[in-house]
Amino acid sequence: MSDFKTILDAAIQQLGGNEAVQKLLAVGASALSNYRQRGQLPAAKQAILEAELTQQGWYLDLEGLQLTPLNSGQQKRILLLITGGIAAYKALELARRLMDRGYQIRGVMSKSAMEFITPLSLAALTGEKVYSELFSLTDEAEMGHIRLARDADIVLVAPATANFLAKMAHGLADDLASTICLATDCPVMIAPAMNPIMWAHPATQANLETLKKRGVTLIAPEDGDTACGEIGTGRLAETAVIIAGIDRLLAPQKILSPLSGKSAAGLLGRHILITSGPTYEPIDPVRYIANHSSGKQGHALAEACAKAGAKVTLISGPVQIPDPEGVETIHVTTAQQMYDACITALPADCAICAAAVADWKVVNHGTQKIKKTKAGTPQLQLAENPDILASLSQHEARPALVIGFAAETENLNRNAKAKRERKKCDWIVANAVGGTGQDAVFGKDTNRVTVIDAQGHEDWQQTSKTQIAEKLITRIEAWFNER
């Protein structure tokens, strides 16, 4: 505990003292004191603290009890490969910001990239010669392409076009940039940018899956208006997001997963789809069928995934809690809307179905408030809602890892195991929801779960939903790292 206090106090001192950190975290002096005594920060507060320290050039790992300067020791070298596309102009800003962080940048440009920006612009920013020709006698004499490929701590392709992703996936080496990717033995990170339809094309997605299996780190593009006038996924990720990915890969002290003992970068850049909260099925404009789910567990999972560097799409039913920071949240009401949003959000690397989705909907729901009449109680005609977990588990674009939740009131393990087999998902997180008082789950801040997979089950002690989320995300990171 004293080690935690020492590291936390050092971080607080680095940020200007107690009052500055209280203002940053929007908490009082007593809260800060409680964090010290408990030896733990809430996940959201820890993320804010880590982000602010990163901005000031420090790397904080409270689990590993480390506070170290970013890029301490030898200056880290980034080989920046710029390929053709309108987003190439953003690479200039990216290079400048990376240099502000203390990184050394050496640039390589494809011929198509030079249609958008000039090598002179990049050279002026970096103070380094920019390379573009594979068969240049001068360049090969001064800095051969093999040395370029090896003389770096990381190769960053930003922006990466659909064409260049295809080259990388198929091992082509017909220019300097693609040859470097084939000849390097250091980590490779890609930040794609392209037309939304090109991004969604099965060929592009297949190439991405091939690259990810080879260990290439993806910083996924963002949604919005693209230069071609279309709206969708394809915009180059924000500079800050790319830099955060670089920092995480090149941090002097790598985070180790408590479960696997391996580097916990398994979620960096991966797309995680999460459902949370209840669904409301209308009976009429006033009444609906629902359940007691608060969304606290699903939202905690989304926050933990974002903290681990993932791109998170959270599909949330009606809840009374705020959207997690750094997460794309899509608000829905009914099970059908949640299903449609989930299918639209594919492809994803992992899906976590934590929402308590209503099994049935009212087919003959009223368009006006149903009144009491002498005819007696109205007869509601029910029909099954779409099965989101089973659909994702059996979809042609199935995520590599699909996790479901099972809220049971009896025979917890038996019912949850049967659900995993029936839905064809990989893991089931089961919890008993029929308790009262301290054993209650719905609407509470604590949970007690059993994680079931094909190998067996793990019983986790009752703890906060935030800690359950962090432990599950660590398990997911280990799963991806092993692959």
C-alpha positions in Angstrom: 0.0 0.0 0.0 2.8 2.4 0.9 4.3 1.8 -2.6 1.0 2.8 -4.2 1.0 6.0 -2.0 4.5 6.8 -3.0 3.8 6.5 -6.7 0.5 8.3 -6.4 2.1 11.1 -4.4 4.9 11.4 -7.0 2.3 11.7 -9.8 0.4 14.3 -7.8 3.6 16.3 -7.3 4.4 16.1 -11.0 1.0 17.6 -11.8 1.3 20.5 -9.4 0.2 19.2 -6.0 -3.0 18.1 -4.3 -5.2 21.1 -5.3 -4.3 20.9 -8.9 -5.1 17.2 -9.0 -8.4 17.7 -7.1 -9.4 20.2 -9.8 -8.3 17.9 -12.6 -10.3 15.0 -11.2 -13.2 17.1 -9.9 -12.9 15.7 -6.4 -12.4 17.0 -2.9 -9.5 16.6 -0.5 -11.2 13.7 1.3 -11.6 11.7 -2.0 -7.9 12.1 -2.7 -7.2 10.9 0.8 -9.5 7.9 0.4 -7.7 6.9 -2.8 -4.4 6.9 -0.9 -5.9 4.8 1.9 -7.6 2.3 -0.3 -4.6 1.9 -2.6 -6.8 2.3 -5.7 -8.3 4.9 -8.0 -11.7 4.6 -9.8 -11.0 3.6 -13.4 -12.4 6.9 -14.8 -10.2 9.0 -12.5 -7.1 6.9 -13.1 -7.6 7.3 -16.9 -7.8 11.1 -16.5 -4.6 11.1 -14.3 -2.8 8.9 -16.8 -3.8 11.0 -19.8 -2.7 14.3 -18.1 0.7 12.8 -17.2 1.1 11.4 -20.7 0.5 15.0 -22.0 3.3 16.1 -19.7 5.7 13.4 -20.9 5.2 10.9 -18.1 4.1 7.2 -18.1 2.0 6.1 -15.1 1.4 2.4 -14.3 -0.3 2.2 -10.9 -0.6 -1.6 -11.2 3.1 -2.0 -11.9 3.9 0.9 -9.5 5.9 2.8 -12.1 6.1 6.5 -12.9 8.7 7.0 -15.6 9.5 9.7 -18.3 8.3 8.8 -21.7 11.2 8.1 -24.1 13.6 8.0 -21.2 17.1 7.0 -22.1 17.8 6.7 -25.8 15.5 8.7 -28.0 12.9 6.5 -29.7 13.0 6.4 -33.5 9.8 6.2 -35.6 10.0 5.4 -39.3 6.9 7.2 -40.7 5.6 5.8 -44.0 3.2 8.1 -45.7 1.1 6.6 -48.5 -1.2 8.3 -51.0 -4.5 9.9 -50.0 -6.0 13.2 -49.0 -5.2 12.4 -45.4 -1.5 12.6 -46.2 -1.4 16.2 -45.2 -2.3 15.2 -41.7 0.9 13.3 -41.5 2.8 16.6 -41.3 0.9 17.6 -38.1 1.4 14.0 -36.8 5.2 14.2 -37.4 5.4 17.6 -35.6 3.4 16.4 -32.6 5.5 13.2 -32.3 8.6 15.3 -32.3 7.1 17.5 -29.6 6.8 14.3 -27.5 10.5 13.6 -28.0 10.4 11.1 -30.8 12.9 11.1 -33.7 11.1 10.9 -37.0 12.5 9.7 -40.3 10.1 9.9 -43.3 9.4 7.6 -46.2 6.9 8.7 -48.9 5.2 6.7 -51.6 5.0 8.2 -55.1 1.2 8.7 -54.7 1.8 10.5 -51.3 3.9 13.0 -53.2 0.8 14.0 -55.2 -0.6 15.5 -51.9 2.4 16.8 -50.0 6.1 17.3 -50.9 9.1 15.6 -49.4 10.5 19.0 -48.7 7.7 19.8 -46.3 8.3 16.7 -44.3 12.1 17.1 -44.4 11.7 20.7 -43.1 9.6 19.5 -40.2 11.7 16.5 -39.2 15.2 17.8 -40.0 15.8 14.5 -41.7 16.2 13.4 -45.3 13.0 11.9 -46.7 13.3 8.7 -48.7 11.1 7.6 -51.6 13.1 5.7 -54.2 13.8 2.0 -53.9 16.5 2.1 -56.7 18.2 5.3 -55.8 22.0 4.9 -55.9 22.5 7.9 -53.6 19.9 6.8 -51.1 21.1 3.2 -51.1 24.7 4.4 -50.5 23.7 6.7 -47.7 20.9 4.6 -46.0 20.0 1.3 -47.7 16.4 0.1 -47.5 17.4 -2.8 -45.2 19.0 -0.4 -42.7 15.9 1.9 -42.9 13.8 -1.1 -42.1 15.9 -2.1 -39.1 17.1 1.3 -37.8 13.8 2.2 -36.0 11.9 1.3 -32.9 8.6 1.2 -34.8 7.3 1.5 -38.3 4.2 3.7 -38.5 2.1 3.8 -41.7 -0.1 6.9 -41.6 -2.2 7.2 -43.6 -2.4 3.7 -44.8 -4.4 3.4 -48.0 -6.5 0.3 -49.1 -3.9 -0.3 -51.8 -1.0 -0.3 -49.3 -2.9 -2.6 -46.9 -3.3 -5.1 -49.7 0.4 -4.9 -50.5 1.3 -5.6 -46.9 -1.2 -8.4 -46.5 0.1 -10.2 -49.7 3.8 -9.5 -49.1 4.3 -7.3 -52.1 7.5 -5.2 -52.2 7.4 -3.1 -55.4 8.4 0.3 -53.8 10.5 1.5 -50.9 7.6 1.7 -48.4 6.3 -1.8 -49.0 9.8 -3.2 -49.1 10.5 -1.7 -45.7 7.3 -3.3 -44.2 8.5 -6.7 -45.5 12.1 -6.3 -44.3 11.5 -4.8 -40.9 11.7 -6.8 -37.6 10.4 -4.0 -35.4 6.7 -3.4 -34.4 4.5 -2.1 -37.2 1.5 0.1 -36.7 -1.0 1.2 -39.3 -3.5 4.1 -39.3 -5.8 3.6 -42.3 -7.7 6.3 -44.1 -10.0 5.8 -47.1 -13.5 6.0 -48.6 -16.1 4.4 -46.2 -17.1 1.8 -48.9 -13.5 0.9 -49.5 -13.0 0.5 -45.8 -16.1 -1.8 -45.4 -15.2 -3.9 -48.5 -14.7 -7.6 -47.7 -11.3 -7.5 -49.4 -10.0 -4.7 -47.2 -11.4 -6.3 -44.0 -9.8 -9.6 -45.0 -6.5 -7.9 -45.5 -6.8 -6.2 -42.1 -7.5 -9.6 -40.4 -4.4 -11.0 -42.1 -2.2 -8.1 -40.8 -3.6 -8.3 -37.3 -2.9 -12.0 -37.1 0.7 -11.2 -38.0 0.9 -8.8 -35.1 0.4 -5.5 -36.9 -1.2 -2.9 -34.6 -4.3 -1.2 -36.0 -5.3 2.3 -35.1 -8.8 2.2 -36.6 -10.2 5.0 -38.7 -13.0 7.2 -37.3 -16.6 7.9 -38.4 -17.6 11.2 -40.0 -17.6 13.2 -43.2 -14.8 12.1 -45.5 -13.0 14.1 -48.2 -15.0 12.4 -50.9 -18.3 13.7 -49.5 -19.5 10.4 -48.1 -20.3 9.8 -44.4 -19.0 6.7 -42.6 -15.9 5.0 -41.2 -12.8 6.0 -43.0 -11.3 9.2 -41.5 -7.7 9.0 -40.3 -7.7 8.7 -36.5 -7.1 11.8 -34.6 -3.4 12.7 -34.0 -3.8 12.3 -30.2 -5.2 8.8 -30.7 -2.3 7.7 -32.9 0.3 9.2 -30.5 -1.4 7.4 -27.5 -0.9 4.1 -29.4 2.7 4.9 -30.1 3.3 5.8 -26.4 1.7 2.6 -25.3 3.8 0.4 -27.6 7.0 2.2 -26.8 6.5 2.9 -23.1 9.8 2.2 -21.2 8.0 -0.2 -18.8 5.5 -2.4 -20.6 2.2 -3.2 -18.7 2.0 -6.8 -17.8 -1.2 -8.7 -17.5 -1.8 -10.2 -14.1 -3.3 -13.2 -15.7 -1.0 -14.0 -18.6 2.2 -12.2 -17.6 2.5 -11.0 -21.1 2.3 -7.5 -22.6 -1.2 -6.1 -22.2 -1.3 -4.4 -25.5 -3.8 -7.0 -26.8 -6.7 -4.5 -27.1 -4.7 -1.6 -28.6 -6.5 -0.4 -31.7 -9.0 -3.3 -31.7 -12.7 -2.7 -32.2 -14.8 -3.9 -29.2 -18.6 -4.0 -29.5 -20.5 -3.8 -26.1 -24.2 -3.8 -25.3 -25.4 -2.4 -22.0 -28.5 -1.7 -20.0 -32.1 -2.9 -20.5 -34.4 -2.6 -23.5 -37.9 -1.2 -23.4 -40.6 -3.0 -25.4 -43.7 -0.7 -25.8 -47.1 -1.8 -24.8 -48.6 1.5 -25.8 -47.1 5.1 -25.8 -47.2 5.1 -22.0 -46.3 1.6 -20.8 -43.6 -0.8 -21.7 -42.0 -4.2 -20.7 -38.5 -3.8 -19.2 -36.2 -5.1 -16.5 -34.1 -3.7 -13.6 -30.8 -3.5 -15.4 -28.9 -0.2 -14.7 -26.2 -0.6 -17.3 -23.5 -0.1 -14.7 -21.6 -3.3 -15.6 -21.8 -2.8 -19.4 -20.7 0.9 -19.1 -17.8 -0.1 -16.8 -16.7 -2.7 -19.4 -16.8 0.0 -22.1 -14.7 2.4 -20.0 -12.2 -0.4 -19.2 -11.8 -1.3 -22.9 -11.3 2.3 -23.9 -8.6 2.7 -21.1 -6.9 -0.4 -22.6 -6.6 1.4 -26.0 -9.5 -0.2 -27.8 -11.9 1.5 -30.1 -15.3 0.9 -28.4 -18.8 1.0 -29.8 -21.3 0.9 -26.9 -24.9 0.1 -27.8 -26.8 1.3 -24.7 -30.5 0.8 -23.8 -32.2 3.4 -21.6 -30.1 4.1 -18.6 -29.6 6.8 -16.0 -25.8 6.9 -16.0 -23.5 9.1 -18.2 -21.8 7.9 -21.4 -18.3 6.6 -20.7 -15.5 8.9 -22.0 -13.6 8.0 -25.1 -16.4 5.7 -26.3 -18.8 5.9 -29.2 -22.2 5.4 -27.6 -25.3 4.6 -29.6 -28.5 5.0 -27.7 -31.4 2.6 -28.5 -34.7 1.7 -26.8 -35.9 -1.7 -28.1 -34.3 -5.0 -28.7 -34.8 -4.7 -32.4 -33.0 -1.4 -32.4 -30.1 -2.9 -30.4 -29.8 -5.8 -32.8 -29.8 -3.5 -35.8 -27.1 -1.3 -34.2 -24.9 -4.3 -33.4 -25.1 -5.7 -36.9 -24.3 -2.3 -38.4 -21.3 -1.9 -36.0 -19.6 -5.1 -37.4 -16.9 -6.0 -38.1 -15.5 -6.1 -34.6 -12.7 -8.0 -32.9 -14.7 -8.8 -29.8 -18.3 -8.5 -28.8 -19.4 -8.3 -25.1 -23.2 -8.7 -24.8 -23.8 -7.3 -21.3 -27.2 -5.9 -21.9 -30.3 -7.4 -20.4 -32.3 -7.7 -23.6 -36.0 -8.4 -23.4 -36.8 -11.8 -24.8 -40.3 -10.8 -26.0 -42.0 -7.8 -27.6 -45.6 -6.9 -27.9 -46.8 -7.4 -31.4 -50.1 -5.7 -31.0 -48.9 -2.7 -29.0 -51.2 0.3 -29.0 -50.6 3.5 -30.9 -52.7 5.2 -28.2 -52.9 4.7 -24.4 -54.8 1.5 -23.7 -57.8 2.4 -21.5 -59.6 0.3 -18.9 -62.9 -0.9 -20.3 -65.7 -3.2 -19.3 -64.3 -5.7 -21.8 -61.7 -6.5 -19.1 -57.9 -7.0 -19.2 -56.4 -6.5 -22.7 -54.7 -9.5 -24.3 -51.1 -8.8 -25.3 -49.7 -10.8 -28.1 -46.0 -11.5 -27.6 -43.3 -12.5 -30.1 -39.7 -13.3 -29.7 -37.1 -10.6 -30.1 -34.1 -11.2 -32.3 -31.3 -13.1 -30.4 -28.4 -10.6 -30.4 -25.8 -12.9 -28.8 -26.6 -15.9 -30.9 -26.7 -13.8 -34.1 -23.3 -12.3 -33.4 -21.9 -15.7 -32.6 -23.0 -17.2 -35.9 -22.7 -14.1 -38.1 -20.5 -14.3 -41.2 -18.5 -11.4 -39.8 -18.3 -13.0 -36.4 -16.0 -11.3 -33.9 -13.0 -13.4 -32.9 -14.2 -13.5 -29.3 -17.9 -13.3 -28.4 -18.8 -13.0 -24.7 -22.3 -13.2 -23.3 -23.8 -12.5 -19.9 -26.3 -14.8 -18.1 -28.5 -13.3 -15.3 -29.9 -16.4 -13.5 -32.1 -16.8 -10.5 -31.4 -20.6 -10.0 -29.0 -23.3 -11.1 -26.4 -20.6 -12.1 -23.6 -22.8 -13.6 -25.9 -25.3 -15.2 -28.1 -22.7 -16.9 -25.1 -20.6 -17.9 -23.2 -23.5 -19.5 -26.3 -24.5 -21.4 -26.7 -20.9 -22.6 -23.1 -20.8 -23.9 -23.6 -24.0 -25.9 -27.0 -22.9 -27.2 -25.8 -19.4 -28.3 -22.5 -20.7 -29.6 -20.5 -17.9 -27.9 -17.0 -18.3 -26.5 -17.5 -17.2 -22.9 -20.4 -16.6 -20.6 -20.2 -14.3 -17.6 -22.9 -15.6 -15.2 -24.3 -13.9 -12.2 -27.2 -14.6 -9.8 -29.7 -11.7 -9.8 -32.4 -13.0 -7.5 -30.8 -11.8 -4.3 -31.8 -9.0 -2.0 -29.8 -6.6 0.3 -26.1 -7.2 -0.1 -26.7 -10.0 -2.6 -28.7 -7.8 -5.0 -27.1 -7.1 -8.4 -29.5 -4.9 -10.4 -28.8 -1.2 -9.8 -26.0 -1.9 -7.4 -22.3 -1.0 -7.6 -21.0 -4.5 -6.9 -21.3 -7.9 -8.6 -20.2 -11.5 -8.2 -19.7 -13.5 -11.4 -18.6 -16.9 -12.7 -16.8 -16.9 -16.1 -17.5 -20.0 -18.1 -15.6 -21.1 -21.2 -15.0 -24.4 -23.0 -12.3 -25.4 -20.5 -14.3 -24.8 -17.4 -15.3 -22.0 -15.1 -13.8 -19.4 -12.7 -15.6 -18.1 -9.7 -14.8 -14.4 -8.9 -15.5 -13.0 -5.5 -17.9 -10.2 -5.0 -16.3 -6.8 -5.8 -17.2 -3.5 -7.5 -18.5 -3.7 -11.1 -15.5 -1.5 -12.1 -13.1 -4.1 -10.8 -15.1 -6.9 -12.4 -14.8 -5.0 -15.7 -11.0 -4.5 -15.4 -10.4 -8.1 -14.5 -12.5 -9.3 -17.5 -10.7 -6.9 -19.8 -7.3 -8.2 -18.5 -8.5 -11.8 -19.3 -9.6 -10.6 -22.8 -6.2 -8.9 -23.4 -4.4 -12.2 -22.4 -6.6 -14.1 -24.9 -5.7 -11.8 -27.7 -2.0 -11.7 -26.7 -1.8 -15.5 -26.9 -2.9 -15.3 -30.5 
